[in-house]
Amino acid sequence: MSRSARQRFSIGYHLNSWDLTSQPLRPALEFLAGEGFGWFEILAFTSLSDQFARKYMQLGDLAPPGVMTDTDLLRRYALLSEAQSDLNIRLSSLYVNATFINPVLWEYERGCLISLARLLKGFGSPVLVLGGGPSVASGCTHTPEEYKAFCRSLEDIGRRTADLGVTTVYHPHLDTFIERREQLDRMMDELDTCHAGLCIDPAHLAQTHSDPVDALKTYISAVRYMHLKDTRVDDSLVGWARYAAFCELGAGAVDMPSLIDVLLDAEYDGLAIVELDASQKTAEQSARESIAYLTGTLGLMLNPNVR
């Protein structure tokens, strides 16, 4: 049986390639809708998330932070709403970083995340994607107590979002609390997945020489959202260069056919979001190359429910 005949998950696209390079989002959404995508993901862009990235992530030299007013933020979300009503492409999730283990900061982060969940409910979005937590490289010792605090925070948000019909997932990511497979295993030993699940991103795991296919196979029962992302793995890369190594699907080191087959074998019926950070080509060209790989090489459909 063909992959498309077995496919139960829909495929969306992340706006990072436009958003992180300060390109206008309305043309990007029009492009994605025109290519046949029914879903998109975007960064939440809260000040707490930006503060986390600046403090903990190895992103190289950065310009001073800009100021996003409440009007700017509301207009950003209005654009996402217009995409749904005008273009029939829906917001799947917001991605947001938090620290999770700082008891002073947690009250602020928690309030912010609960508000974002309420916003997602209004959009009819199924998922809130959480990233963050300080990495070992940042000086965090990752004690058993910190793992407990980290997981209790994820579960706290998961309970709150579940009340709104939104699923909370955590995304292992470079420069965060969970980067490598052994850290993921420690988290999964502690986490109550009844309240918070996983978003597996194969490129971030591959960058740490963790096997994303095996991780997906091991924890598939807790995976409620997927990123489809590829990368060129080179141990000489440091800082921002690791992020610049992300590439179009099929052009990197991730065993994407095996990854997809794990999803198909498990009858995964959530969403899978294609992601690329700053494209080394154009955002549109990179998207088309990934689409061609998914539909041509892998034999998948962007929207299997529309046959």
N, C-alpha and C positions, 0 to 999 in steps of 0.2 A: 504494500500500500504506500502511496506517495506521502511525502511529509505534509503537503497541503491538505490531503484527505484526513490526516490524523490530527491536524492542528486545531487547537481549541483556544489559543491565546491570540489576542490582537496586538499589533505592533504600532507604537507611536514614535515620536521623535522629540529630542530635547532641544530647547532653544539656545543652549550654551554657545554654539558657534556664532550666533549673531549677538547674543546678549553680552558675552564676555569681551567682544570687540566693538561694543558701543554702536552696533548697527541698528537701524529702526526695526521694530518687531512686527508691525502690521504687514509689511511686504514679506517677512519671513513666514508669518502665519498663512498668508495667502499662497505662498509657494508650497508649504507643506500640505495644505488642504488640496491644492491642485495636483500634488503628487499622489494623493489618495490616502493620506493619513487621517485617522479619525481622532487621534489623541496627541497631546503634547505635554511636556513637563517643563518647568521653569524654576529658577532659583527664587526663593522668597525675598532675598535682599533685605533682611532686617539688619538693623545696626548691630545687634548682638551677634548675629552670624558673621557679619563683616569683621567685628572685633575679634572673634575667635580665629578667623583666617589670618588676620594680621599678627596675632600674638603667637599662634601655634604652628602655622603651616609654613613650609619652606618654599616661599614663592619668589624669593629674590627681592630686588629693589622695587619698592612701590611708591607711587605718587601719593601725596596727601589724600586722605579720604574725602570724597565729595559729601555734600549734604543733601540728603533726600528728605524733603518736607512731607508732611502728611498728605498734602495735595498731590505731590509727585507719586507717592505710593498708591494712592487711591486711583489716580489716572492710569497707572500701570495695571492695576487689577481691572479697571474698566475696559482696557484694551483686550484683556483676556476674556472678559464677558462678551465683548463685541465679536470676538472670534467665534464664540460658541453660537451666538444668535445669527451672525451674518455669514459665516463660513462653514458652519457645522463641524467644527473641530474643537474638541473639548479638553479642558485642563484635567490631566490625570492625577497630578500631584504637585506639591511645592516641596523643594529640597531646602532644608535649613540646618545649619550647624548649631550646636549648643555645647557647653562644657560638661554639664550633667553632674559633676562630682564636687563642684564648688558650692557649699551650703549657703553662702552669702548671695551668690549670683543666681542660684537655682530658682528662687522665688520669682525673679524677673523673667528668666528663661521659660519657666513653667507657664506663667501668664501669657507670654508671647505665643507659645506653642498651642495653648488652648484656644487662643483667639484665631490663629491660623487654621485650626481644625474647624472652627465655626465657619470661617470663610470658605473652606473646602466643601463643607456641607452645602453651602449656598450654591456652589458651582456644580454640585452633584459629582464631585471628584471622589474616587474610592480610597485614596491612599495619602498619608503624610509620610514623607521620607526624611528621616533624621540622620544626620552625620555628626561627626565631631567627637568630643572627648579628647583631652590632651594625650599626645603620643609619648612613647618612651623617649624619643629623641628630644622632646621639649623639656625633659627633666622629671616627668611624672613617673613615679616608681612602680605603678601598677600592682599594688598590694592586693591581697584577697579582699580586704575591706573596701578598696576602691572599686574592684569589680562588683562587689555587692551593691555599693552606692550607685554605680553606673547602671546596673541592671534594674535596680529598684526605680530609678528615674525613668527609664524606658517603659517599664511596666505601668508606672503612674500615668504617663501620657497615653499609653495604649488603652488603659481603662477609660480615660476621659474621652478619647476620640471614638472608642467603640460605642459610647452612648449616643454619638452623633452619626453612627453608621460609616465612620471613616477608620480604616485600618492603619495602624502605626507600624512602620518597618524601620530597621536600622541598616545603614549602608556602610559596610567596611570600606575604608578609603585611605589613601596615602595621607600621612601626617595627622592621623587621628588615633583614637584609643584602640581601635581594631584595624590593624594593617595586614597582619600575617596570619597564616592558618592556625598556628598554635594559640594566638590571641583569640581568634574566632572560636576555637574549641573551648577555651576557658570561659568565654562569654556564654556559649551555648550550654555549658554545664551549669551555669548559674541562672540563666534567663528563663522565666516562665513564658513560653511561647503561646500560651493562651491569650496573653495580653499584648505582646509585641513580637512581630515576625522579622524576617530578613528580606533585604533587597541585595541580591548577589550582583556584583559588578565584576565581570571576569578580568577586565584590564587592570584594575587596581590590585587584585590578588596576584595576577601574573607578574606585575612589577616587583613584587616581593618574593618571587620564585615559589609562590604558593599555587597549587594546582586548582584552578577554578572549576574544572569539570568534576573533580573528586569532591570538592567542597559542596558543589550544587547537589551531587548525588547523595552525599551524606546528610545534608540538611534540607532536602527538597520538601519535606513535610512542613517546614517552617517558612518556606519561601512564598511570599505573597505578592511579590513585585520583582521585576527583573530589569537590569540594564544590559543592553547589548553593546559592548564596547571592545575595541581591539587596541593593541599597543605593540610597539617595537621595544623589546626588552634589551637593555644595554647597561651593564653594571657601572659603566663610567659616567653615566648621567646622574646629575645631582640637582637639587633644587627644582626650579621651574622647568628645566630640560626634561625631567621625567614626565611632566604634563604635556609638553610639546611632542613627546614620543607617541601619544595617543594618535590613532590613525583610523582610516576607513575600515569597515568590516572586511575581513579577508586579506588585509594587507599586513597584518601583524602576526604575533606569536600565539594568539589564543586559538585553541582548537574549537572553532565555532560549530562545525558539524556535530561533534560529540556533545557539546553543550546543548545544542538544540534537541538532539536525540534524547537527552535526559529529560528535558521538558516534555517532549512528546510521549515518552514512555510513562511518565508520571501523570499524563493527561492534565498538565498544568493549564488552567483556564483564566489566569490573571492577565496582566498587561506586561509587555516587554518593550522597553523604551530604548531606541537607538540613541547613543550619545557620542558626541565628539566635542572636546573643548574648543580651543581656537584652531580652526582649520588651517593647514599649511597651504591650501589651495584657495578656493572660495567655499563658503558655507554650502552654497547650492551644489557645486560640483561634488563635494564630499558626500553630501546627502544622496545624490543620484548614484554615486559609486556604491554606497552601502545598500541602497535599494536594489540595485542590479545584482549585488551579491546575494541578498536575501531571497529575492524572487527568482533569479536565474540560476545561480549556483546551488543554493540550498532548497529551492523549490517551495518556498513559503509564500503566504499571502499576507498583505498588510491587514486586511479585514476578513478573516475566514468566515464570519457570519454573513457576509454579503457575497454570495457565490453566484 
